[in-house]
Amino acid sequence: MKTIVYYDAECPFCIKKMAFFRKRARGRIEFRPLSHFWKGKKAPSESVIVQDGTTILYQSGAILRILWRIGGVWKIVGIFSYLPNCLLYPFDLIYKGIARWRHRL
């Protein structure tokens, strides 16, 4: 099962975080600019989207799945990516707070 991470390649904060993840993923995850996911269509304001096989994850679910795929101690937090969306609400609040300020970080 292939995991592809689409991220905002124009956001300095996002670029730094993806470099952090890429280093730890050791080739297990493919990273692409967000524009490749939408292929010319108008993209919503998501900064990270994860395609894990046939599953598409947004917001905190995407970040948590990246942590799960990286493995090691990160799996402890990443396991939450398998929770139903309604239970990810607290994680989504944190994600949205960071996403709102990401271009300034």
Residue, then its C-alpha position, 0 to 999 in steps of 0.5 A: m500500500k503506497t502512502i503519498v503526502y501532498y503538502d503546501a509547497e509554498c508554505p515555509f512551515c509546511i516545507k520544514k515539517m515535510a523535511f522532518f517527516r521525509k528524513r524519518a520516513r526513509g523512502r516509505i512515504e512519497f511527498r508531492p506538492l499539493s498542486h499535484f493532488w488537484k491537477g489544476k483544479k481550485a484547491p481548498s485551504e487544506s495544507v496537508i492531504v494524505q493518500d494512504g492506499t484508497t483512503i484520503l485523509y485531511q487535517s489532523g488525520a493526515i498528520l497522524r497517519i504520517l506519524w503512523r507510517i514513519g513508525g518507531v515511537w511516532k506510532i504511539v501518536g499515529i495510531f489515532s489516525y485510525l479513529p473515526n473522524c468524530l473522535l479526531y475533533p480535538f486534534d482537528l482544533i489543534y491542526k486548524g489553529i496551526a494551519r491558520w498561522r502556518h504562513r507566519l511561523 
